Structure formats: C-alpha cells, structure tokens
Amino acid sequence: MTGRQVEGDEETIIMPAGARLPGRKSGSALGEIRAHDLLQCLSDGVVVADITGGFREFNPAAVAVLGQGAVNEPAENWPKTYGLYLPDMTTLFPHEQLPLVRALGGETTQEVEMYVRNKHVPDGKWLRVRGSPIFDAQGRQIGAAAVFRDDTERKQAEQALEAERRFLRHLIQTQDRDRQLTAFDLHDGLVQLMTGSLMRLEAHRGKPAAAAEEDLQIATNLLRDAIDEARRMIGGLRPPEIDEKGVVGAIEYLAAPRNQGKLKIVFVHDAPFERLSALQETTIFRIVQEALHNVERHSGSDRARVVLQRNGDTIYVEIRDWGKGFDTTTTRMRRFGLRGIEERSRLLGGTAQIESSPTQGTVIRVTLPLDAASSQEVIETES
C-alpha cells in the first residue's frame, strides 16, 4: 500500500515491493497527485507505519473502521487500545500476530480475520486485514501498511446461513428422537396397560362367573386406562397430569397408594421445583413410571423410593427398591424397559446408571442436563 516520504521539497511515492503507479509521467495530472491524497479517497481503511512502528498515515476509512485514529503507543498496546480480538470475539488479538506488525517484520499477510469492538464501535465489526512491507527505491524496507476491509455484512450473512443449517440439523435430530421416544411411550404406557388387561382376561378362564368378576372388572379398568393413554398419546405424547401439575405433581399422582396397590412409594423432591421443558418433564415421568413398573412386576419389594432434585445445571432422578435384584450382566439388555430408561436419558444428553445384584435390590440413577429447550435450542434457531 502506498505511503510517502518527504526529502526536502520533494515527495516520493512509497509502494509495496514490485508495485507501481500506472501512467505516472512528469508534468501529467496524475503525477501531481500525492500519495496522501490517494489514501483519503479509498473506501478501505489504510494504516501506514514507519520501520519503528510509528503511524505515518491513518486514512479516514481506517478511522471509521476502527473507531479512532492514530495513537502514539507501542505495538503491544494496539489490541487493547483499538479493541482487536480473535474470531472468538473474546480473546485479544496477539500483538505479534497483527498483520501490520508482521509486515514490519517483512512478512506479507492476506485476509486475516479480526473482530473489533471498543467504546467507539460498541456493536462490533468483522474485518479482513492484509499487511505488506513497504520498500524504498533501493529495495530497503522503510515501513509497512495494513489494509482493513469491513467484512461485517458478509460475516453476518454467513452466520445466518450457519444458524439455518443448525436449525435444520436440529429438526432432523428432533424428529428422529421423537420417533424413538414414541416407541418407548408405546411400551411404557399403552402396551403395559393392554398386557395387564390381557393377563386378567386369561386368568378369567375356567373360573366360576362369581369368582371371575374381579378379574373382569380389573381388565375393564385397564382397557379404559389404555384408551385414555392412547388418547393422551394422540394429543401430544404427554400425560395430562404433567400439564396440570408439572412433573412433581405427575409423579405424586403416580406414587399415590390408589395407583400402586401394595407397593408403598416414598417421593422426595426439592420444593419448590421449577417447571422444566415439556420434553424433559415427559421423559422424567416415563423413566419413573417404567422403573416403578419394574419394581412392582419383578423385584418382589413392597417399597420403593423416588428422588427428584435439581443440582445446579443438572436434574437428578433416583429410583430405589429393596427387592430381589438381578444380575445386570445377563438381564439388563434383555429388558426393553431398562434399555428404554438408558436410551431416554442418552437422547436428552444425560446418563443412566443401573445398579443391582441378586438379593440386594436395585437402584437407578439418572442425571440429565437442565433442558434448555426454552433457551439454548431457541438461541440456536435465532442466532
């Protein structure tokens, strides 16, 4: 980039190595134009420094881009003074890597991405910066120049496009996740109720009519529940107790004696417990529901405990029984319900630990990141 050198009454145009002003002839109109005047007309910001790092030119476009003009400070202060940051927008640009500093060391740089934010440019700007050494007629380096181009519009368009891509990926992942969760919902809700009804109907065979009345009544109630469950799934795969009372109220309903028969359930939770996202509340409810169903059906225990706590940015769920337990190495993968608990947790970015051994009972510990469906996922779609 051009600069100027004044010796007596004569001004010499200083150019990067190999560059020339076309058509320069003695006495021509172009020959009368000074380098300083050329810099004032450029739309790109141009900064010229002498070999010691002192600013010699700082054109108006550079002032507009950086928010302020030349300062009499050493190069190590430039990033802080002008608010020059790496593309992460938080780390100050290392001064030794600045294109102008590298150019003063004899290096030419092209299209270095930089972010500028300071009190004069509070909203920030994205820059593309080039640096080049400046040589005199004898080929000696006498300074360097940096050219700043405001790249904010292009960068914002690029970020908007990337946000759309993330949103598309999110939609695809959500659809796939919802399909898998639907399979678990069918198993944990509708299929269990219909299976229970079928077992009662099969138990009715061979019994006298009076003795079979109880089985028929229970089977009828289970079928009604199955129909209600199917309607809930059609309405959004979300038990209505959650909408009415939140996940705490829904688990309290699930653990009520009238809904669990002989199994005594103790429910411990933080109070008050904030509402979570719809997906996370439903997932936690289904995990607890499946775990308690396993306790009632397989453990032989007459008591269970459910813990629901929020620990900072995580949700902790624990379901424990004091039943006969099982060998996790041989039983775990054969039980769709246990696999469903693990998979539900994984799909929401969490973990599930299932610990059990014969005669020692079972404990299921689930840890989920605090669902930011109302924040993180929305931010990604709006970025």
C-alpha distance (Angstrom), angle and dihedral (degrees) to the residues before:
residue distance angle dihedral
M1 . . .
T2 3.72 . .
G3 3.77 124.0 .
R4 3.80 132.8 161.9
Q5 3.75 139.4 -116.7
V6 3.81 122.7 -163.4
E7 3.80 120.7 -154.3
G8 3.78 111.8 176.3
D9 3.79 107.9 -51.2
E10 3.80 93.7 -22.9
E11 3.79 124.4 93.0
T12 3.82 121.5 -156.1
I13 3.81 123.8 -159.5
I14 3.83 110.1 -126.4
M15 3.82 114.6 -150.4
P16 3.79 136.5 179.5
A17 3.80 111.3 -95.5
G18 3.80 112.0 -68.6
A19 3.82 95.5 9.2
R20 3.80 122.7 123.2
L21 3.80 136.7 -179.6
P22 3.81 105.0 -115.4
G23 3.78 119.0 -124.9
R24 3.83 96.4 9.5
K25 3.81 107.4 161.9
S26 3.76 131.5 164.1
G27 3.78 111.2 -93.7
S28 3.81 94.6 9.6
A29 3.82 121.1 128.9
L30 3.80 90.8 -113.8
G31 3.76 90.2 50.7
E32 3.77 90.0 61.4
I33 3.81 93.3 56.8
R34 3.78 111.9 101.3
A35 3.80 123.8 -141.3
H36 3.80 89.9 -118.4
D37 3.80 90.8 57.8
L38 3.80 91.4 50.4
L39 3.79 91.8 53.9
Q40 3.80 92.0 52.9
C41 3.81 90.6 60.0
L42 3.80 98.8 50.5
S43 3.81 119.7 106.0
D44 3.80 90.8 -150.1
G45 3.76 119.4 78.2
V46 3.81 112.5 -108.6
V47 3.79 126.4 -168.6
V48 3.80 121.6 -175.8
A49 3.81 122.9 -168.0
D50 3.80 130.6 -176.5
I51 3.78 121.0 -122.5
T52 3.81 91.2 -86.0
G53 3.82 92.0 56.3
G54 3.79 96.0 -105.3
F55 3.80 114.1 142.6
R56 3.82 114.1 -112.8
E57 3.82 100.3 167.1
F58 3.80 130.7 26.2
N59 3.79 109.1 167.9
P60 3.84 123.4 -153.1
A61 3.80 92.4 -104.8
A62 3.81 89.8 56.9
V63 3.80 90.2 51.5
A64 3.82 90.0 50.2
V65 3.80 92.3 48.9
L66 3.80 97.8 44.8
G67 3.79 96.7 33.5
Q68 3.82 94.7 -124.9
G69 3.78 141.3 44.3
A70 3.79 136.3 -118.2
V71 3.79 120.3 -31.5
N72 3.78 129.0 -165.2
E73 3.81 96.9 -125.2
P74 3.82 135.5 118.0
A75 3.80 119.2 -96.4
E76 3.80 93.5 -105.7
N77 3.83 88.4 66.2
W78 3.81 96.6 50.3
P79 3.85 97.4 87.9
K80 3.82 92.4 53.5
T81 3.81 95.3 38.8
Y82 3.81 94.9 50.9
G83 3.82 96.9 29.1
L84 3.79 96.5 -118.1
Y85 3.81 114.5 176.2
L86 3.77 139.8 -179.8
P87 3.83 116.4 -108.8
D88 3.82 89.5 -88.6
M89 3.84 84.2 73.3
T90 3.81 92.6 -136.5
T91 3.82 107.7 65.5
L92 3.80 116.8 78.2
F93 3.78 111.7 -119.1
P94 3.84 109.2 -103.0
H95 3.80 104.1 -109.3
E96 3.81 93.2 -137.9
Q97 3.82 88.7 58.8
L98 3.80 95.7 51.8
P99 3.81 109.5 120.0
L100 3.82 92.1 -126.1
V101 3.81 92.2 51.5
R102 3.79 91.4 46.9
A103 3.80 89.1 48.9
L104 3.81 90.1 52.7
G105 3.79 85.0 57.0
G106 3.80 90.3 55.3
E107 3.82 98.5 -98.2
T108 3.80 125.7 129.1
T109 3.82 116.2 -144.8
Q110 3.79 130.5 -169.0
E111 3.81 131.5 -154.2
V112 3.80 100.4 -15.3
E113 3.82 110.0 -177.3
M114 3.78 115.4 -131.7
Y115 3.81 137.7 165.7
V116 3.81 121.2 -142.8
R117 3.79 124.3 -162.4
N118 3.80 127.5 158.2
K119 3.80 139.8 134.8
H120 3.80 90.1 -75.1
V121 3.83 92.5 47.1
P122 3.83 101.0 35.5
D123 3.81 95.5 161.0
G124 3.79 92.9 52.0
K125 3.80 131.7 -129.4
W126 3.77 135.4 -133.4
L127 3.79 115.6 -130.0
R128 3.78 138.0 -166.3
V129 3.80 108.7 -153.3
R130 3.79 132.1 -168.0
G131 3.75 126.0 -170.4
S132 3.81 130.7 -162.3
P133 3.81 136.5 173.4
I134 3.82 118.2 -117.7
F135 3.80 121.3 -137.5
D136 3.79 133.5 -169.2
A137 3.79 125.9 -129.2
Q138 3.81 90.8 -83.0
G139 3.84 92.2 54.5
R140 3.79 95.7 -107.0
Q141 3.79 116.6 140.1
I142 3.77 109.2 -116.5
G143 3.81 101.1 166.8
A144 3.79 146.2 -36.5
A145 3.79 140.8 -107.3
A146 3.79 134.0 -145.9
V147 3.79 124.3 -160.7
F148 3.83 118.5 -154.6
R149 3.78 121.5 -159.1
D150 3.81 120.0 -171.7
D151 3.81 103.5 -124.0
T152 3.81 97.1 171.7
E153 3.80 97.9 112.9
R154 3.80 94.1 49.9
K155 3.81 92.0 44.2
Q156 3.80 92.6 50.7
A157 3.80 90.3 50.0
E158 3.81 89.3 50.4
Q159 3.79 91.1 49.7
A160 3.81 91.4 48.7
L161 3.81 90.1 51.7
E162 3.81 91.3 49.3
A163 3.82 89.7 49.2
E164 3.82 89.2 54.2
R165 3.81 89.9 50.2
R166 3.80 91.1 50.5
F167 3.78 90.0 48.5
L168 3.81 91.2 51.5
R169 3.80 91.2 48.9
H170 3.80 88.8 48.1
L171 3.81 91.8 52.6
I172 3.80 92.1 49.4
Q173 3.80 92.4 47.5
T174 3.80 91.7 46.1
Q175 3.80 92.1 51.5
D176 3.80 91.3 49.7
R177 3.80 91.3 46.2
D178 3.80 91.9 48.6
R179 3.81 90.7 52.9
Q180 3.79 90.5 53.5
L181 3.79 92.7 45.4
T182 3.82 89.6 50.0
A183 3.80 88.8 58.1
F184 3.80 89.9 52.6
D185 3.81 91.6 46.5
L186 3.80 90.8 53.0
H187 3.79 91.0 51.0
D188 3.79 98.3 41.8
G189 3.79 96.8 43.3
L190 3.78 121.5 16.4
V191 3.81 98.7 27.3
Q192 3.81 93.1 48.5
L193 3.78 92.9 51.6
M194 3.81 93.4 47.0
T195 3.81 90.8 45.9
G196 3.79 90.2 52.6
S197 3.77 90.7 49.4
L198 3.81 91.5 49.3
M199 3.80 91.3 50.9
R200 3.80 90.8 52.9
L201 3.80 91.9 48.1
E202 3.79 90.9 49.7
A203 3.80 89.6 49.6
H204 3.83 87.5 55.6
R205 3.80 92.3 67.5
G206 3.75 114.8 107.2
K207 3.77 95.3 6.9
P208 3.79 123.3 120.9
A209 3.77 113.1 -102.3
A210 3.80 93.6 -108.7
A211 3.79 93.2 49.3
A212 3.83 92.2 46.7
E213 3.80 94.6 53.2
E214 3.79 93.2 89.9
D215 3.82 92.3 51.0
L216 3.80 91.1 49.6
Q217 3.79 92.0 49.3
I218 3.81 92.6 49.8
A219 3.80 91.7 46.3
T220 3.80 89.9 49.7
N221 3.80 91.6 50.9
L222 3.81 91.6 48.4
L223 3.79 91.6 50.6
R224 3.80 90.3 50.3
D225 3.79 88.4 51.1
A226 3.80 89.6 48.7
I227 3.80 90.4 53.2
D228 3.80 90.4 49.0
E229 3.79 90.0 48.1
A230 3.81 91.2 50.7
R231 3.80 89.7 50.9
R232 3.79 90.3 50.0
M233 3.80 90.5 51.6
I234 3.78 91.3 49.4
G235 3.79 88.4 49.1
G236 3.77 92.9 55.7
L237 3.80 112.7 -55.2
R238 3.79 89.6 -94.1
P239 3.83 126.2 117.2
P240 3.83 109.6 -122.2
E241 3.83 92.3 -129.2
I242 3.79 88.3 69.1
D243 3.79 93.0 55.1
E244 3.78 91.0 47.3
K245 3.82 101.3 40.7
G246 3.80 108.6 7.9
V247 3.79 125.1 -119.9
V248 3.82 92.9 -55.9
G249 3.79 92.2 54.6
A250 3.79 91.5 44.0
I251 3.82 92.6 53.2
E252 3.81 90.6 45.6
Y253 3.80 87.6 54.6
L254 3.80 90.4 47.5
A255 3.82 92.3 49.3
A256 3.80 95.3 47.1
P257 3.84 112.7 122.0
R258 3.80 92.4 -121.0
N259 3.81 89.7 60.4
Q260 3.82 98.7 43.6
G261 3.78 105.1 42.0
K262 3.80 112.2 -157.1
L263 3.82 95.3 -2.2
K264 3.80 111.2 101.3
I265 3.81 111.6 -149.7
V266 3.80 126.8 -165.2
F267 3.81 113.0 -159.9
V268 3.82 117.6 -160.9
H269 3.80 120.0 -175.6
D270 3.77 143.8 152.9
A271 3.78 112.9 -90.2
P272 2.90 120.6 -117.5
F273 3.80 95.8 23.3
E274 3.80 114.9 -169.7
R275 3.80 121.8 -125.4
L276 3.79 114.8 -98.2
S277 3.77 131.1 -154.3
A278 3.81 117.2 -66.9
L279 3.81 93.0 -111.4
Q280 3.79 94.6 49.0
E281 3.80 94.6 46.2
T282 3.79 90.9 51.4
T283 3.80 92.1 46.5
I284 3.81 93.8 50.3
F285 3.81 90.6 47.6
R286 3.81 91.8 50.9
I287 3.81 92.5 47.6
V288 3.80 91.5 52.4
Q289 3.80 91.4 43.2
E290 3.81 92.9 52.3
A291 3.80 93.2 44.3
L292 3.83 92.9 51.3
H293 3.78 90.1 46.4
N294 3.81 88.8 55.0
V295 3.80 90.7 48.7
E296 3.79 91.9 52.6
R297 3.77 95.7 42.7
H298 3.80 104.2 37.4
S299 3.80 114.0 13.9
G300 3.77 102.8 62.0
S301 3.80 88.2 -143.6
D302 3.79 119.9 139.7
R303 3.81 94.0 -153.5
A304 3.78 139.9 44.8
R305 3.78 137.2 176.3
V306 3.80 128.3 -143.5
V307 3.82 121.2 -163.1
L308 3.80 123.8 -168.8
Q309 3.79 118.5 -180.0
R310 3.75 140.1 157.9
N311 3.80 113.7 -137.0
G312 3.79 108.8 -174.7
D313 3.80 106.8 -69.4
T314 3.80 95.3 -5.5
I315 3.80 137.2 75.5
Y316 3.80 117.5 -140.2
V317 3.81 122.3 -157.8
E318 3.80 124.2 -179.2
I319 3.80 129.3 -179.4
R320 3.81 116.6 -175.1
D321 3.78 134.4 178.2
W322 3.80 134.2 179.1
G323 3.80 97.4 -140.4
K324 3.76 136.1 121.2
G325 3.81 94.9 -68.4
F326 3.80 124.7 -158.8
D327 3.79 143.6 -123.6
T328 3.82 105.0 -87.6
T329 3.82 92.6 -159.6
T330 3.79 93.1 63.7
T331 3.80 106.0 24.0
R332 3.76 106.4 37.1
M333 3.79 100.9 76.5
R334 3.81 93.2 43.1
R335 3.80 92.5 60.2
F336 3.76 112.0 81.3
G337 3.80 90.8 -164.7
L338 3.80 93.6 59.0
R339 3.78 91.3 45.7
G340 3.80 87.9 49.4
I341 3.82 91.1 55.4
E342 3.80 90.8 51.0
E343 3.79 93.1 45.3
R344 3.80 94.7 47.0
S345 3.78 89.3 52.7
R346 3.79 93.1 47.3
L347 3.79 93.6 48.9
L348 3.80 89.7 57.6
G349 3.80 92.2 48.5
G350 3.80 95.4 -101.1
T351 3.79 139.3 109.0
A352 3.79 136.6 -117.2
Q353 3.80 124.3 -155.2
I354 3.78 118.0 -165.4
E355 3.78 114.3 -166.8
S356 3.77 122.8 -178.2
S357 3.78 143.2 136.0
P358 3.81 132.9 178.8
T359 3.84 112.9 -69.8
Q360 3.83 91.4 -0.3
G361 3.78 101.0 90.0
T362 3.80 127.0 -127.8
V363 3.78 135.0 -85.3
I364 3.80 125.1 -169.6
R365 3.79 117.2 -163.6
V366 3.79 119.0 -169.6
T367 3.79 124.4 -175.4
L368 3.79 120.0 -172.1
P369 3.79 130.2 -179.9
L370 3.78 110.8 -114.6
D371 3.76 100.5 -89.8
A372 3.81 111.0 -114.7
A373 3.77 94.8 -169.7
S374 3.78 87.0 129.6
S375 3.81 92.3 46.9
Q376 3.80 120.2 14.7
E377 3.79 98.3 38.1
V378 3.80 91.1 43.4
I379 3.83 90.8 48.6
E380 3.78 90.2 52.8
T381 3.78 92.1 52.2
E382 3.78 93.1 47.3
S383 3.84 98.9 40.5
